[in-house]
Amino acid sequence: MDVTEIKDPRFLKSLSKEQLVQLSADIRQFLIEKLSKTGGHIGPNLGVVELTIALHKVFDSPKDKLLWDVGHQSYVHKILTGRAQAFDTLRQYKGLCGFPKRSESEHDVWETGHSSTSLSAAMGMAIARDLKGTNEYIVPIIGDGALTGGMALEALNHIGHEKKDIIVVLNDNEMSIAPNVGALHNVLGRLRTAGKYQWVKDELEMLLKKIPAVGGKLAATAERVKDSLKYLLVSGVFFEELGFTYLGPVNGHDFDDLFENLHYAKKIKGPVLLHVITKKGKGYHPAENDKIGTWHGTGPYKIETGDFLKPVDSAPSWSELISETVRKLARTDSRIVAITPAMPVGSKLEGFASEFPDRMYDVGIAEQHATTLAAGLATQGMKPFLAIYSTFLQRAYDQVVHDVCRQNLNVFFAIDRAGLVGADGETHQGVFDIAFLRHVPNLVLMMPKDENEGQHMVYTAIQYDDGPIALRFPRGNGLGVKMDEELRAIPIGTWEVLRDGRDLAILTFGTTIPMALEAAEKLAKENVSVKVVNARFLKPMDEAMLHELLESNIPLLTIEEAALQGGFGSAVLEFAHDHGYHQSVIQRMGIPDRFIEHGSVKELLQEIGLTTVHVVDRVKTMIPKKQKRA
C-alpha cells in the first residue's frame, strides 16, 4: 500500500496477517528509499517494523500510551500515525523531527532523545492513571542498550515494588548504537536462549492442581518445584525477582508470536516485561549485517550498494583527531585509560581499543558511572580520558561536581559535539556545557580554533596534573590546516591575538573564529579596525589580556556557539564588574534562551542571528561614527 496515505493507526484493526506482512514490506521499502536521501536512524527502525505494527494493532494510541526509548526507533510509529508524507523533510530545518515530539503529534506522549527515561515516565503516567481512575495501558518500548542506563534500573525497581499495571516491551536487538556490554547484556543473552518458560510454568501449575490434595506438604513442594523450574529455565530470573511477570523471548518479526504475547500481557495484573528479539537493520543487507553500529544512524547513501554519500574532505573528523592523538600519547604514557558511555564508534575509539584493549572501557549507556569510574582511576595515579558528547555529559553533572572537581582529580574530559549539531536537534545540541561547567571550582575548560591547536590541547590535557581538564570540540571535520609534527603544551589560561585592531575587540573561540575573522576583514574595508582574540581558555580566562583590553577602553564583543546565559560572555561581564570596569562597553552574541530545533548548522546560525553579516551589523552599532577612521 501507499504508506503516505496512512492517517492514523486505526486502519490496522481490520487488516489480516497477510496484509500486515505486505504492509511491513512496504514500510521497509519506504524507509530505505526516503532515508537514502535524508539520512537518519535506519538500522533501529528497520528492526521494529513488525513490533510497531503489532503494538498499534493491539493497543489504542493515543489513549494507550506508547513511549519509545530511545526515540530514534520511532520512525515506523510516525508513519502509522499519519506522518509519512513529511519524511522528505526528516531531520531537516522546520521538518519532521527524528525523535518523538509532543508538539508534532498526539501519539507522541513522551520525548526521548536521551535514553533510559521511558520507564520512569511510564511509572508517572501509571500513577496518574490510577489516581484519576482511568484504564489506559501504559507501554514503554525500551531498547536493550537503553536498559543499561542506571535510571532505567531505578525505575524497574520502583515499578516492581509498587506492582503497577505497566507493560514494558524490551526491544532486544543485541545492540544499542554499538554492541552492548555489561552483565545485564549477558543476562539477556541467556534469556534469548531459554525459551518461553512462562508457558511451561503455567502448564505445570495446572497439572499440579489436578492431583488430589494430600495436605499442605504437597502444595509447598509444588511451589518449590515451580520455583526450581523457573531458575532452571532462566538463569537468574532477573526481571521476575524485580517483581515483573516475564514473557518471552518473543520473535519480534513474527506477528502470531507478537499478538499472542501482547494479548496475554494485557490480561496480567501488575507489571509485565515482554522480551522481544528483533534484528537491527532487517530487510536491508548492508544494515542487517552491520556489527559495529555504522548503520545505526547515517547520512544519505546509495540504495544499491550501501555506500555513504559523503563529501570528499581531506581534513580528519574532530573525534578522530582527538582520539588518535590520545592513542599516540598512550604508547609512551601507561597512565592513559580511555572510557566511553556506549559511544566507541562515534568517538572514533576503535583504534585505541584495538591497540590497548586492556585500557579501553565502554561502560554502556551509563554516563554517571563513566564519570565516577574516571574519578576512581584518577585517585590511583592514572590519567582517565573520558570521551563523551556534550549533550550526554549533562547526565553526569553531579558526578562532575561531587566526584571529580570537588576532589580535584586528574580526569581529562573530551567533550565531543560541542555547539550546534544540526539534524539530531534540540535533545542533542551541545550548547549548555560551558554554562554548567565554568562555575565549578578546579576545572580547566578549553576549545581549539583548529585541529592543529586541538592536538596541542590534547597534549596539554595529558600533561596537566593539577586537577580536571576539559577539551570541547565540534561535530564534523576540521579545517584542513597544516599539522605540527611535535606536540607542545599550551600555557593554561592564555589567549592569542589573531588579528590586531584599534576600534573594537572580538573575543571568541572554536567554530566562531572564522566568522569573526571574516567580519573583521569586511569591516576593515569600511575603515573599522577590529582586533580578533582567540579566547581558547574559557576557564581560567587570560586575565592579563582582559585587563589590557578593558584598560584600552575599546568596546568588546563576545561570540560563542553556546548558551548566552552563564556562558563565556557572562564570564567577561563578571570579570569587568569584579574589577571595576563599570564604563566598559561589552556586548554578547550566542545561543538565545530557548531550545534550538533541528536543521543544518548553517540554517540554525542564520535563524538565531549568529553569522558574519550579523557580526558586522552588531559591530557597527557598537562603534560611534566619530571613532571610525577616515
Summary of the structure (lengths in Angstrom):
residues: 630
radius of gyration: 27.7
end to end distance: 70.3
largest distance: 110.4
contacts: 2190
relative contact order: 0.08
helix: 46%
strand: 16%
